[in-house]
Amino acid sequence: MFPFGFDWKLKNLRKKWCKLRLKVLKMEKEERKALFDMLDDVEQELRTLEEEELTRADRVRILERVETGLKEIEETLKPRKEKEFNF
């Protein structure tokens, strides 16, 4: 398998989703709720990409939504890290 193409991109997005989910699981319960909702939305899109036969245009549109959702989750987690290590 070549390190490019749709399957490769999908595999990397799923791996990124799993890593973010593990980070969210380590958080306190109050903070987790909103992030889990965001992760669930992204997972539905990922499942659609993995299971359904889609046209190229649909795949690209859904991939953009997945990437945007993952970036939003990362941005939400970043300020939390900066606050923790502020002395």
PDB file with SEQRES, HELIX, SHEET and CRYST1 records, atoms N, CA, C and O in Angstrom:
SEQRES   1 A   87  MET PHE PRO PHE GLY PHE ASP TRP LYS LEU LYS ASN LEU          
SEQRES   2 A   87  ARG LYS LYS TRP CYS LYS LEU ARG LEU LYS VAL LEU LYS          
SEQRES   3 A   87  MET GLU LYS GLU GLU ARG LYS ALA LEU PHE ASP MET LEU          
SEQRES   4 A   87  ASP ASP VAL GLU GLN GLU LEU ARG THR LEU GLU GLU GLU          
SEQRES   5 A   87  GLU LEU THR ARG ALA ASP ARG VAL ARG ILE LEU GLU ARG          
SEQRES   6 A   87  VAL GLU THR GLY LEU LYS GLU ILE GLU GLU THR LEU LYS          
SEQRES   7 A   87  PRO ARG LYS GLU LYS GLU PHE ASN PHE                          
HELIX    1 AA1 PHE A    6  LEU A   25  1                                  20    
HELIX    2 AA2 LYS A   29  GLU A   51  1                                  23    
HELIX    3 AA3 ARG A   56  GLU A   84  1                                  29    
CRYST1    1.000    1.000    1.000  90.00  90.00  90.00 P 1           1          
ATOM      1  N   MET A   1       0.835  -1.174   0.000  1.00  0.00           N  
ATOM      2  CA  MET A   1       0.000   0.000   0.000  1.00  0.00           C  
ATOM      3  C   MET A   1       0.888   1.249   0.000  1.00  0.00           C  
ATOM      4  O   MET A   1       1.852   1.349   0.760  1.00  0.00           O  
ATOM      5  N   PHE A   2       0.546   2.165  -0.846  1.00  0.00           N  
ATOM      6  CA  PHE A   2       1.319   3.387  -0.970  1.00  0.00           C  
ATOM      7  C   PHE A   2       0.936   4.373   0.128  1.00  0.00           C  
ATOM      8  O   PHE A   2      -0.201   4.361   0.600  1.00  0.00           O  
ATOM      9  N   PRO A   3       1.865   5.220   0.534  1.00  0.00           N  
ATOM     10  CA  PRO A   3       1.575   6.169   1.617  1.00  0.00           C  
ATOM     11  C   PRO A   3       0.810   7.404   1.150  1.00  0.00           C  
ATOM     12  O   PRO A   3       1.082   8.517   1.602  1.00  0.00           O  
ATOM     13  N   PHE A   4      -0.131   7.210   0.261  1.00  0.00           N  
ATOM     14  CA  PHE A   4      -0.984   8.308  -0.157  1.00  0.00           C  
ATOM     15  C   PHE A   4      -2.271   7.725  -0.706  1.00  0.00           C  
ATOM     16  O   PHE A   4      -2.369   6.520  -0.935  1.00  0.00           O  
ATOM     17  N   GLY A   5      -3.235   8.566  -0.910  1.00  0.00           N  
ATOM     18  CA  GLY A   5      -4.513   8.100  -1.402  1.00  0.00           C  
ATOM     19  C   GLY A   5      -5.571   8.181  -0.323  1.00  0.00           C  
ATOM     20  O   GLY A   5      -5.299   8.561   0.816  1.00  0.00           O  
ATOM     21  N   PHE A   6      -6.775   7.818  -0.702  1.00  0.00           N  
ATOM     22  CA  PHE A   6      -7.925   7.954   0.187  1.00  0.00           C  
ATOM     23  C   PHE A   6      -7.834   7.035   1.397  1.00  0.00           C  
ATOM     24  O   PHE A   6      -8.075   7.477   2.520  1.00  0.00           O  
ATOM     25  N   ASP A   7      -7.493   5.773   1.196  1.00  0.00           N  
ATOM     26  CA  ASP A   7      -7.438   4.825   2.315  1.00  0.00           C  
ATOM     27  C   ASP A   7      -6.390   5.232   3.349  1.00  0.00           C  
ATOM     28  O   ASP A   7      -6.618   5.119   4.554  1.00  0.00           O  
ATOM     29  N   TRP A   8      -5.257   5.699   2.876  1.00  0.00           N  
ATOM     30  CA  TRP A   8      -4.186   6.132   3.764  1.00  0.00           C  
ATOM     31  C   TRP A   8      -4.639   7.330   4.596  1.00  0.00           C  
ATOM     32  O   TRP A   8      -4.408   7.381   5.804  1.00  0.00           O  
ATOM     33  N   LYS A   9      -5.281   8.286   3.943  1.00  0.00           N  
ATOM     34  CA  LYS A   9      -5.763   9.486   4.622  1.00  0.00           C  
ATOM     35  C   LYS A   9      -6.815   9.114   5.668  1.00  0.00           C  
ATOM     36  O   LYS A   9      -6.813   9.641   6.780  1.00  0.00           O  
ATOM     37  N   LEU A  10      -7.702   8.209   5.302  1.00  0.00           N  
ATOM     38  CA  LEU A  10      -8.754   7.774   6.217  1.00  0.00           C  
ATOM     39  C   LEU A  10      -8.171   7.062   7.430  1.00  0.00           C  
ATOM     40  O   LEU A  10      -8.637   7.258   8.552  1.00  0.00           O  
ATOM     41  N   LYS A  11      -7.160   6.243   7.210  1.00  0.00           N  
ATOM     42  CA  LYS A  11      -6.503   5.531   8.303  1.00  0.00           C  
ATOM     43  C   LYS A  11      -5.848   6.511   9.271  1.00  0.00           C  
ATOM     44  O   LYS A  11      -5.949   6.344  10.486  1.00  0.00           O  
ATOM     45  N   ASN A  12      -5.186   7.518   8.746  1.00  0.00           N  
ATOM     46  CA  ASN A  12      -4.530   8.520   9.600  1.00  0.00           C  
ATOM     47  C   ASN A  12      -5.544   9.355  10.378  1.00  0.00           C  
ATOM     48  O   ASN A  12      -5.308   9.699  11.537  1.00  0.00           O  
ATOM     49  N   LEU A  13      -6.672   9.683   9.745  1.00  0.00           N  
ATOM     50  CA  LEU A  13      -7.696  10.439  10.455  1.00  0.00           C  
ATOM     51  C   LEU A  13      -8.300   9.608  11.586  1.00  0.00           C  
ATOM     52  O   LEU A  13      -8.582  10.139  12.660  1.00  0.00           O  
ATOM     53  N   ARG A  14      -8.499   8.324  11.355  1.00  0.00           N  
ATOM     54  CA  ARG A  14      -9.040   7.450  12.398  1.00  0.00           C  
ATOM     55  C   ARG A  14      -8.045   7.339  13.564  1.00  0.00           C  
ATOM     56  O   ARG A  14      -8.441   7.339  14.730  1.00  0.00           O  
ATOM     57  N   LYS A  15      -6.747   7.245  13.234  1.00  0.00           N  
ATOM     58  CA  LYS A  15      -5.722   7.171  14.272  1.00  0.00           C  
ATOM     59  C   LYS A  15      -5.700   8.461  15.102  1.00  0.00           C  
ATOM     60  O   LYS A  15      -5.576   8.418  16.326  1.00  0.00           O  
ATOM     61  N   LYS A  16      -5.819   9.590  14.431  1.00  0.00           N  
ATOM     62  CA  LYS A  16      -5.836  10.875  15.112  1.00  0.00           C  
ATOM     63  C   LYS A  16      -7.064  10.974  16.020  1.00  0.00           C  
ATOM     64  O   LYS A  16      -6.974  11.468  17.144  1.00  0.00           O  
ATOM     65  N   TRP A  17      -8.209  10.501  15.527  1.00  0.00           N  
ATOM     66  CA  TRP A  17      -9.436  10.500  16.317  1.00  0.00           C  
ATOM     67  C   TRP A  17      -9.259   9.660  17.581  1.00  0.00           C  
ATOM     68  O   TRP A  17      -9.679  10.071  18.663  1.00  0.00           O  
ATOM     69  N   CYS A  18      -8.645   8.496  17.450  1.00  0.00           N  
ATOM     70  CA  CYS A  18      -8.424   7.606  18.599  1.00  0.00           C  
ATOM     71  C   CYS A  18      -7.511   8.255  19.639  1.00  0.00           C  
ATOM     72  O   CYS A  18      -7.763   8.147  20.839  1.00  0.00           O  
ATOM     73  N   LYS A  19      -6.455   8.926  19.184  1.00  0.00           N  
ATOM     74  CA  LYS A  19      -5.541   9.594  20.114  1.00  0.00           C  
ATOM     75  C   LYS A  19      -6.241  10.720  20.864  1.00  0.00           C  
ATOM     76  O   LYS A  19      -6.045  10.886  22.068  1.00  0.00           O  
ATOM     77  N   LEU A  20      -7.053  11.490  20.153  1.00  0.00           N  
ATOM     78  CA  LEU A  20      -7.781  12.571  20.805  1.00  0.00           C  
ATOM     79  C   LEU A  20      -8.792  12.013  21.808  1.00  0.00           C  
ATOM     80  O   LEU A  20      -8.988  12.585  22.880  1.00  0.00           O  
ATOM     81  N   ARG A  21      -9.425  10.907  21.460  1.00  0.00           N  
ATOM     82  CA  ARG A  21     -10.393  10.287  22.366  1.00  0.00           C  
ATOM     83  C   ARG A  21      -9.705   9.837  23.654  1.00  0.00           C  
ATOM     84  O   ARG A  21     -10.257  10.004  24.741  1.00  0.00           O  
ATOM     85  N   LEU A  22      -8.520   9.274  23.541  1.00  0.00           N  
ATOM     86  CA  LEU A  22      -7.787   8.857  24.734  1.00  0.00           C  
ATOM     87  C   LEU A  22      -7.419  10.056  25.616  1.00  0.00           C  
ATOM     88  O   LEU A  22      -7.459   9.966  26.843  1.00  0.00           O  
ATOM     89  N   LYS A  23      -7.062  11.174  24.985  1.00  0.00           N  
ATOM     90  CA  LYS A  23      -6.746  12.379  25.756  1.00  0.00           C  
ATOM     91  C   LYS A  23      -7.979  12.886  26.499  1.00  0.00           C  
ATOM     92  O   LYS A  23      -7.894  13.314  27.650  1.00  0.00           O  
ATOM     93  N   VAL A  24      -9.124  12.832  25.821  1.00  0.00           N  
ATOM     94  CA  VAL A  24     -10.357  13.318  26.435  1.00  0.00           C  
ATOM     95  C   VAL A  24     -10.771  12.401  27.590  1.00  0.00           C  
ATOM     96  O   VAL A  24     -11.301  12.875  28.595  1.00  0.00           O  
ATOM     97  N   LEU A  25     -10.536  11.115  27.455  1.00  0.00           N  
ATOM     98  CA  LEU A  25     -10.886  10.176  28.523  1.00  0.00           C  
ATOM     99  C   LEU A  25     -10.116  10.460  29.814  1.00  0.00           C  
ATOM    100  O   LEU A  25     -10.599  10.148  30.903  1.00  0.00           O  
ATOM    101  N   LYS A  26      -8.942  11.038  29.701  1.00  0.00           N  
ATOM    102  CA  LYS A  26      -8.119  11.336  30.876  1.00  0.00           C  
ATOM    103  C   LYS A  26      -8.547  12.623  31.578  1.00  0.00           C  
ATOM    104  O   LYS A  26      -8.059  12.928  32.666  1.00  0.00           O  
ATOM    105  N   MET A  27      -9.447  13.371  30.967  1.00  0.00           N  
ATOM    106  CA  MET A  27      -9.878  14.642  31.539  1.00  0.00           C  
ATOM    107  C   MET A  27     -10.924  14.422  32.626  1.00  0.00           C  
ATOM    108  O   MET A  27     -11.429  13.315  32.809  1.00  0.00           O  
ATOM    109  N   GLU A  28     -11.240  15.501  33.343  1.00  0.00           N  
ATOM    110  CA  GLU A  28     -12.278  15.451  34.365  1.00  0.00           C  
ATOM    111  C   GLU A  28     -13.646  15.364  33.700  1.00  0.00           C  
ATOM    112  O   GLU A  28     -13.806  15.750  32.542  1.00  0.00           O  
ATOM    113  N   LYS A  29     -14.623  14.860  34.428  1.00  0.00           N  
ATOM    114  CA  LYS A  29     -15.942  14.586  33.869  1.00  0.00           C  
ATOM    115  C   LYS A  29     -16.648  15.824  33.330  1.00  0.00           C  
ATOM    116  O   LYS A  29     -17.310  15.743  32.295  1.00  0.00           O  
ATOM    117  N   GLU A  30     -16.529  16.954  33.994  1.00  0.00           N  
ATOM    118  CA  GLU A  30     -17.235  18.159  33.560  1.00  0.00           C  
ATOM    119  C   GLU A  30     -16.746  18.622  32.182  1.00  0.00           C  
ATOM    120  O   GLU A  30     -17.537  19.084  31.359  1.00  0.00           O  
ATOM    121  N   GLU A  31     -15.467  18.499  31.944  1.00  0.00           N  
ATOM    122  CA  GLU A  31     -14.871  18.974  30.696  1.00  0.00           C  
ATOM    123  C   GLU A  31     -15.096  17.996  29.547  1.00  0.00           C  
ATOM    124  O   GLU A  31     -15.084  18.395  28.383  1.00  0.00           O  
ATOM    125  N   ARG A  32     -15.296  16.742  29.860  1.00  0.00           N  
ATOM    126  CA  ARG A  32     -15.379  15.708  28.836  1.00  0.00           C  
ATOM    127  C   ARG A  32     -16.653  15.749  28.006  1.00  0.00           C  
ATOM    128  O   ARG A  32     -16.614  15.408  26.824  1.00  0.00           O  
ATOM    129  N   LYS A  33     -17.770  16.149  28.575  1.00  0.00           N  
ATOM    130  CA  LYS A  33     -19.070  16.038  27.923  1.00  0.00           C  
ATOM    131  C   LYS A  33     -19.102  16.707  26.554  1.00  0.00           C  
ATOM    132  O   LYS A  33     -19.487  16.080  25.567  1.00  0.00           O  
ATOM    133  N   ALA A  34     -18.707  17.954  26.485  1.00  0.00           N  
ATOM    134  CA  ALA A  34     -18.750  18.693  25.222  1.00  0.00           C  
ATOM    135  C   ALA A  34     -17.788  18.085  24.197  1.00  0.00           C  
ATOM    136  O   ALA A  34     -18.109  17.994  23.012  1.00  0.00           O  
ATOM    137  N   LEU A  35     -16.619  17.675  24.659  1.00  0.00           N  
ATOM    138  CA  LEU A  35     -15.639  17.101  23.734  1.00  0.00           C  
ATOM    139  C   LEU A  35     -16.098  15.735  23.210  1.00  0.00           C  
ATOM    140  O   LEU A  35     -15.854  15.402  22.051  1.00  0.00           O  
ATOM    141  N   PHE A  36     -16.759  14.950  24.062  1.00  0.00           N  
ATOM    142  CA  PHE A  36     -17.278  13.669  23.589  1.00  0.00           C  
ATOM    143  C   PHE A  36     -18.362  13.866  22.539  1.00  0.00           C  
ATOM    144  O   PHE A  36     -18.457  13.088  21.589  1.00  0.00           O  
ATOM    145  N   ASP A  37     -19.178  14.903  22.704  1.00  0.00           N  
ATOM    146  CA  ASP A  37     -20.188  15.196  21.681  1.00  0.00           C  
ATOM    147  C   ASP A  37     -19.528  15.538  20.351  1.00  0.00           C  
ATOM    148  O   ASP A  37     -19.977  15.098  19.293  1.00  0.00           O  
ATOM    149  N   MET A  38     -18.461  16.324  20.414  1.00  0.00           N  
ATOM    150  CA  MET A  38     -17.737  16.675  19.187  1.00  0.00           C  
ATOM    151  C   MET A  38     -17.097  15.431  18.565  1.00  0.00           C  
ATOM    152  O   MET A  38     -17.132  15.252  17.347  1.00  0.00           O  
ATOM    153  N   LEU A  39     -16.514  14.574  19.405  1.00  0.00           N  
ATOM    154  CA  LEU A  39     -15.890  13.350  18.915  1.00  0.00           C  
ATOM    155  C   LEU A  39     -16.923  12.408  18.286  1.00  0.00           C  
ATOM    156  O   LEU A  39     -16.634  11.746  17.290  1.00  0.00           O  
ATOM    157  N   ASP A  40     -18.108  12.350  18.860  1.00  0.00           N  
ATOM    158  CA  ASP A  40     -19.165  11.507  18.301  1.00  0.00           C  
ATOM    159  C   ASP A  40     -19.587  11.993  16.916  1.00  0.00           C  
ATOM    160  O   ASP A  40     -19.818  11.187  16.015  1.00  0.00           O  
ATOM    161  N   ASP A  41     -19.685  13.310  16.749  1.00  0.00           N  
ATOM    162  CA  ASP A  41     -20.028  13.853  15.437  1.00  0.00           C  
ATOM    163  C   ASP A  41     -18.976  13.480  14.394  1.00  0.00           C  
ATOM    164  O   ASP A  41     -19.308  13.099  13.271  1.00  0.00           O  
ATOM    165  N   VAL A  42     -17.720  13.593  14.775  1.00  0.00           N  
ATOM    166  CA  VAL A  42     -16.632  13.266  13.846  1.00  0.00           C  
ATOM    167  C   VAL A  42     -16.637  11.767  13.541  1.00  0.00           C  
ATOM    168  O   VAL A  42     -16.378  11.361  12.408  1.00  0.00           O  
ATOM    169  N   GLU A  43     -16.931  10.951  14.550  1.00  0.00           N  
ATOM    170  CA  GLU A  43     -16.933   9.506  14.328  1.00  0.00           C  
ATOM    171  C   GLU A  43     -18.019   9.091  13.336  1.00  0.00           C  
ATOM    172  O   GLU A  43     -17.806   8.194  12.521  1.00  0.00           O  
ATOM    173  N   GLN A  44     -19.167   9.735  13.403  1.00  0.00           N  
ATOM    174  CA  GLN A  44     -20.236   9.419  12.448  1.00  0.00           C  
ATOM    175  C   GLN A  44     -19.779   9.695  11.013  1.00  0.00           C  
ATOM    176  O   GLN A  44     -20.060   8.920  10.099  1.00  0.00           O  
ATOM    177  N   GLU A  45     -19.086  10.788  10.836  1.00  0.00           N  
ATOM    178  CA  GLU A  45     -18.562  11.118   9.507  1.00  0.00           C  
ATOM    179  C   GLU A  45     -17.516  10.090   9.066  1.00  0.00           C  
ATOM    180  O   GLU A  45     -17.502   9.664   7.911  1.00  0.00           O  
ATOM    181  N   LEU A  46     -16.640   9.697   9.998  1.00  0.00           N  
ATOM    182  CA  LEU A  46     -15.623   8.695   9.670  1.00  0.00           C  
ATOM    183  C   LEU A  46     -16.262   7.363   9.288  1.00  0.00           C  
ATOM    184  O   LEU A  46     -15.823   6.709   8.342  1.00  0.00           O  
ATOM    185  N   ARG A  47     -17.287   6.967  10.014  1.00  0.00           N  
ATOM    186  CA  ARG A  47     -17.977   5.712   9.675  1.00  0.00           C  
ATOM    187  C   ARG A  47     -18.604   5.785   8.295  1.00  0.00           C  
ATOM    188  O   ARG A  47     -18.577   4.815   7.537  1.00  0.00           O  
ATOM    189  N   THR A  48     -19.167   6.934   7.973  1.00  0.00           N  
ATOM    190  CA  THR A  48     -19.748   7.111   6.645  1.00  0.00           C  
ATOM    191  C   THR A  48     -18.685   6.915   5.576  1.00  0.00           C  
ATOM    192  O   THR A  48     -18.919   6.240   4.574  1.00  0.00           O  
ATOM    193  N   LEU A  49     -17.523   7.503   5.792  1.00  0.00           N  
ATOM    194  CA  LEU A  49     -16.435   7.372   4.823  1.00  0.00           C  
ATOM    195  C   LEU A  49     -15.950   5.928   4.706  1.00  0.00           C  
ATOM    196  O   LEU A  49     -15.632   5.465   3.610  1.00  0.00           O  
ATOM    197  N   GLU A  50     -15.894   5.220   5.829  1.00  0.00           N  
ATOM    198  CA  GLU A  50     -15.369   3.860   5.821  1.00  0.00           C  
ATOM    199  C   GLU A  50     -16.347   2.847   5.222  1.00  0.00           C  
ATOM    200  O   GLU A  50     -15.929   1.908   4.545  1.00  0.00           O  
ATOM    201  N   GLU A  51     -17.632   3.033   5.466  1.00  0.00           N  
ATOM    202  CA  GLU A  51     -18.590   1.989   5.133  1.00  0.00           C  
ATOM    203  C   GLU A  51     -19.350   2.196   3.829  1.00  0.00           C  
ATOM    204  O   GLU A  51     -19.772   1.219   3.209  1.00  0.00           O  
ATOM    205  N   GLU A  52     -19.534   3.420   3.405  1.00  0.00           N  
ATOM    206  CA  GLU A  52     -20.378   3.667   2.249  1.00  0.00           C  
ATOM    207  C   GLU A  52     -19.558   3.956   0.996  1.00  0.00           C  
ATOM    208  O   GLU A  52     -18.452   4.492   1.057  1.00  0.00           O  
ATOM    209  N   GLU A  53     -20.135   3.586  -0.126  1.00  0.00           N  
ATOM    210  CA  GLU A  53     -19.555   3.931  -1.425  1.00  0.00           C  
ATOM    211  C   GLU A  53     -20.028   5.339  -1.777  1.00  0.00           C  
ATOM    212  O   GLU A  53     -21.223   5.573  -1.953  1.00  0.00           O  
ATOM    213  N   LEU A  54     -19.095   6.261  -1.878  1.00  0.00           N  
ATOM    214  CA  LEU A  54     -19.429   7.660  -2.126  1.00  0.00           C  
ATOM    215  C   LEU A  54     -18.728   8.152  -3.387  1.00  0.00           C  
ATOM    216  O   LEU A  54     -17.725   7.586  -3.820  1.00  0.00           O  
ATOM    217  N   THR A  55     -19.270   9.204  -3.958  1.00  0.00           N  
ATOM    218  CA  THR A  55     -18.592   9.830  -5.083  1.00  0.00           C  
ATOM    219  C   THR A  55     -17.385  10.594  -4.554  1.00  0.00           C  
ATOM    220  O   THR A  55     -17.283  10.863  -3.357  1.00  0.00           O  
ATOM    221  N   ARG A  56     -16.497  10.930  -5.436  1.00  0.00           N  
ATOM    222  CA  ARG A  56     -15.285  11.653  -5.027  1.00  0.00           C  
ATOM    223  C   ARG A  56     -15.629  12.991  -4.379  1.00  0.00           C  
ATOM    224  O   ARG A  56     -15.014  13.381  -3.386  1.00  0.00           O  
ATOM    225  N   ALA A  57     -16.603  13.685  -4.935  1.00  0.00           N  
ATOM    226  CA  ALA A  57     -16.995  14.986  -4.377  1.00  0.00           C  
ATOM    227  C   ALA A  57     -17.536  14.840  -2.960  1.00  0.00           C  
ATOM    228  O   ALA A  57     -17.216  15.648  -2.088  1.00  0.00           O  
ATOM    229  N   ASP A  58     -18.354  13.815  -2.724  1.00  0.00           N  
ATOM    230  CA  ASP A  58     -18.887  13.582  -1.383  1.00  0.00           C  
ATOM    231  C   ASP A  58     -17.776  13.235  -0.400  1.00  0.00           C  
ATOM    232  O   ASP A  58     -17.766  13.714   0.734  1.00  0.00           O  
ATOM    233  N   ARG A  59     -16.844  12.403  -0.842  1.00  0.00           N  
ATOM    234  CA  ARG A  59     -15.721  12.035   0.028  1.00  0.00           C  
ATOM    235  C   ARG A  59     -14.922  13.258   0.433  1.00  0.00           C  
ATOM    236  O   ARG A  59     -14.574  13.414   1.603  1.00  0.00           O  
ATOM    237  N   VAL A  60     -14.632  14.117  -0.513  1.00  0.00           N  
ATOM    238  CA  VAL A  60     -13.843  15.319  -0.224  1.00  0.00           C  
ATOM    239  C   VAL A  60     -14.591  16.224   0.746  1.00  0.00           C  
ATOM    240  O   VAL A  60     -13.999  16.766   1.679  1.00  0.00           O  
ATOM    241  N   ARG A  61     -15.879  16.383   0.529  1.00  0.00           N  
ATOM    242  CA  ARG A  61     -16.687  17.240   1.400  1.00  0.00           C  
ATOM    243  C   ARG A  61     -16.698  16.701   2.826  1.00  0.00           C  
ATOM    244  O   ARG A  61     -16.535  17.463   3.779  1.00  0.00           O  
ATOM    245  N   ILE A  62     -16.888  15.403   2.976  1.00  0.00           N  
ATOM    246  CA  ILE A  62     -16.932  14.802   4.307  1.00  0.00           C  
ATOM    247  C   ILE A  62     -15.542  14.812   4.950  1.00  0.00           C  
ATOM    248  O   ILE A  62     -15.422  15.033   6.155  1.00  0.00           O  
ATOM    249  N   LEU A  63     -14.487  14.573   4.155  1.00  0.00           N  
ATOM    250  CA  LEU A  63     -13.121  14.628   4.686  1.00  0.00           C  
ATOM    251  C   LEU A  63     -12.810  16.003   5.265  1.00  0.00           C  
ATOM    252  O   LEU A  63     -12.180  16.109   6.317  1.00  0.00           O  
ATOM    253  N   GLU A  64     -13.251  17.053   4.581  1.00  0.00           N  
ATOM    254  CA  GLU A  64     -13.020  18.407   5.087  1.00  0.00           C  
ATOM    255  C   GLU A  64     -13.718  18.621   6.427  1.00  0.00           C  
ATOM    256  O   GLU A  64     -13.160  19.242   7.332  1.00  0.00           O  
ATOM    257  N   ARG A  65     -14.941  18.103   6.549  1.00  0.00           N  
ATOM    258  CA  ARG A  65     -15.661  18.248   7.816  1.00  0.00           C  
ATOM    259  C   ARG A  65     -14.964  17.486   8.936  1.00  0.00           C  
ATOM    260  O   ARG A  65     -14.893  17.968  10.067  1.00  0.00           O  
ATOM    261  N   VAL A  66     -14.449  16.296   8.626  1.00  0.00           N  
ATOM    262  CA  VAL A  66     -13.743  15.496   9.627  1.00  0.00           C  
ATOM    263  C   VAL A  66     -12.476  16.220  10.076  1.00  0.00           C  
ATOM    264  O   VAL A  66     -12.219  16.337  11.274  1.00  0.00           O  
ATOM    265  N   GLU A  67     -11.689  16.701   9.124  1.00  0.00           N  
ATOM    266  CA  GLU A  67     -10.451  17.399   9.457  1.00  0.00           C  
ATOM    267  C   GLU A  67     -10.737  18.659  10.277  1.00  0.00           C  
ATOM    268  O   GLU A  67     -10.020  18.954  11.233  1.00  0.00           O  
ATOM    269  N   THR A  68     -11.769  19.391   9.908  1.00  0.00           N  
ATOM    270  CA  THR A  68     -12.132  20.602  10.647  1.00  0.00           C  
ATOM    271  C   THR A  68     -12.568  20.253  12.068  1.00  0.00           C  
ATOM    272  O   THR A  68     -12.193  20.933  13.023  1.00  0.00           O  
ATOM    273  N   GLY A  69     -13.358  19.193  12.201  1.00  0.00           N  
ATOM    274  CA  GLY A  69     -13.800  18.771  13.529  1.00  0.00           C  
ATOM    275  C   GLY A  69     -12.645  18.360  14.421  1.00  0.00           C  
ATOM    276  O   GLY A  69     -12.617  18.704  15.603  1.00  0.00           O  
ATOM    277  N   LEU A  70     -11.687  17.621  13.861  1.00  0.00           N  
ATOM    278  CA  LEU A  70     -10.527  17.203  14.639  1.00  0.00           C  
ATOM    279  C   LEU A  70      -9.667  18.399  15.046  1.00  0.00           C  
ATOM    280  O   LEU A  70      -9.125  18.429  16.151  1.00  0.00           O  
ATOM    281  N   LYS A  71      -9.543  19.381  14.157  1.00  0.00           N  
ATOM    282  CA  LYS A  71      -8.780  20.589  14.494  1.00  0.00           C  
ATOM    283  C   LYS A  71      -9.457  21.369  15.611  1.00  0.00           C  
ATOM    284  O   LYS A  71      -8.784  21.902  16.493  1.00  0.00           O  
ATOM    285  N   GLU A  72     -10.795  21.439  15.579  1.00  0.00           N  
ATOM    286  CA  GLU A  72     -11.522  22.142  16.641  1.00  0.00           C  
ATOM    287  C   GLU A  72     -11.296  21.463  17.988  1.00  0.00           C  
ATOM    288  O   GLU A  72     -11.111  22.133  19.004  1.00  0.00           O  
ATOM    289  N   ILE A  73     -11.311  20.143  17.991  1.00  0.00           N  
ATOM    290  CA  ILE A  73     -11.089  19.408  19.239  1.00  0.00           C  
ATOM    291  C   ILE A  73      -9.675  19.657  19.747  1.00  0.00           C  
ATOM    292  O   ILE A  73      -9.472  19.862  20.944  1.00  0.00           O  
ATOM    293  N   GLU A  74      -8.690  19.640  18.837  1.00  0.00           N  
ATOM    294  CA  GLU A  74      -7.311  19.915  19.243  1.00  0.00           C  
ATOM    295  C   GLU A  74      -7.179  21.321  19.802  1.00  0.00           C  
ATOM    296  O   GLU A  74      -6.488  21.527  20.800  1.00  0.00           O  
ATOM    297  N   GLU A  75      -7.831  22.290  19.175  1.00  0.00           N  
ATOM    298  CA  GLU A  75      -7.771  23.669  19.651  1.00  0.00           C  
ATOM    299  C   GLU A  75      -8.406  23.793  21.025  1.00  0.00           C  
ATOM    300  O   GLU A  75      -7.945  24.581  21.851  1.00  0.00           O  
ATOM    301  N   THR A  76      -9.446  23.036  21.276  1.00  0.00           N  
ATOM    302  CA  THR A  76     -10.092  23.066  22.579  1.00  0.00           C  
ATOM    303  C   THR A  76      -9.184  22.465  23.642  1.00  0.00           C  
ATOM    304  O   THR A  76      -9.192  22.918  24.786  1.00  0.00           O  
ATOM    305  N   LEU A  77      -8.408  21.463  23.286  1.00  0.00           N  
ATOM    306  CA  LEU A  77      -7.508  20.827  24.239  1.00  0.00           C  
ATOM    307  C   LEU A  77      -6.245  21.645  24.489  1.00  0.00           C  
ATOM    308  O   LEU A  77      -5.681  21.568  25.580  1.00  0.00           O  
ATOM    309  N   LYS A  78      -5.786  22.424  23.514  1.00  0.00           N  
ATOM    310  CA  LYS A  78      -4.537  23.171  23.648  1.00  0.00           C  
ATOM    311  C   LYS A  78      -4.551  24.185  24.788  1.00  0.00           C  
ATOM    312  O   LYS A  78      -3.631  24.176  25.605  1.00  0.00           O  
ATOM    313  N   PRO A  79      -5.547  25.054  24.878  1.00  0.00           N  
ATOM    314  CA  PRO A  79      -5.515  26.032  25.970  1.00  0.00           C  
ATOM    315  C   PRO A  79      -5.503  25.360  27.340  1.00  0.00           C  
ATOM    316  O   PRO A  79      -4.930  25.897  28.288  1.00  0.00           O  
ATOM    317  N   ARG A  80      -6.116  24.217  27.448  1.00  0.00           N  
ATOM    318  CA  ARG A  80      -6.122  23.474  28.704  1.00  0.00           C  
ATOM    319  C   ARG A  80      -4.698  23.119  29.105  1.00  0.00           C  
ATOM    320  O   ARG A  80      -4.342  23.246  30.276  1.00  0.00           O  
ATOM    321  N   LYS A  81      -3.881  22.680  28.162  1.00  0.00           N  
ATOM    322  CA  LYS A  81      -2.499  22.320  28.458  1.00  0.00           C  
ATOM    323  C   LYS A  81      -1.703  23.540  28.904  1.00  0.00           C  
ATOM    324  O   LYS A  81      -0.909  23.454  29.841  1.00  0.00           O  
ATOM    325  N   GLU A  82      -1.909  24.668  28.244  1.00  0.00           N  
ATOM    326  CA  GLU A  82      -1.168  25.874  28.589  1.00  0.00           C  
ATOM    327  C   GLU A  82      -1.528  26.349  29.997  1.00  0.00           C  
ATOM    328  O   GLU A  82      -0.662  26.845  30.717  1.00  0.00           O  
ATOM    329  N   LYS A  83      -2.781  26.206  30.395  1.00  0.00           N  
ATOM    330  CA  LYS A  83      -3.198  26.623  31.724  1.00  0.00           C  
ATOM    331  C   LYS A  83      -2.572  25.753  32.801  1.00  0.00           C  
ATOM    332  O   LYS A  83      -2.188  26.248  33.861  1.00  0.00           O  
ATOM    333  N   GLU A  84      -2.469  24.467  32.534  1.00  0.00           N  
ATOM    334  CA  GLU A  84      -1.918  23.542  33.523  1.00  0.00           C  
ATOM    335  C   GLU A  84      -0.467  23.843  33.854  1.00  0.00           C  
ATOM    336  O   GLU A  84      -0.069  23.741  35.014  1.00  0.00           O  
ATOM    337  N   PHE A  85       0.325  24.208  32.871  1.00  0.00           N  
ATOM    338  CA  PHE A  85       1.756  24.372  33.066  1.00  0.00           C  
ATOM    339  C   PHE A  85       2.162  25.813  33.270  1.00  0.00           C  
ATOM    340  O   PHE A  85       3.352  26.119  33.193  1.00  0.00           O  
ATOM    341  N   ASN A  86       1.245  26.695  33.523  1.00  0.00           N  
ATOM    342  CA  ASN A  86       1.561  28.089  33.836  1.00  0.00           C  
ATOM    343  C   ASN A  86       1.953  28.193  35.295  1.00  0.00           C  
ATOM    344  O   ASN A  86       1.157  27.862  36.174  1.00  0.00           O  
ATOM    345  N   PHE A  87       3.163  28.646  35.567  1.00  0.00           N  
ATOM    346  CA  PHE A  87       3.636  28.738  36.942  1.00  0.00           C  
ATOM    347  C   PHE A  87       3.505  30.134  37.453  1.00  0.00           C  
ATOM    348  O   PHE A  87       3.856  30.407  38.601  1.00  0.00           O  
TER     349      PHE A  87                                                      
END                                                                             
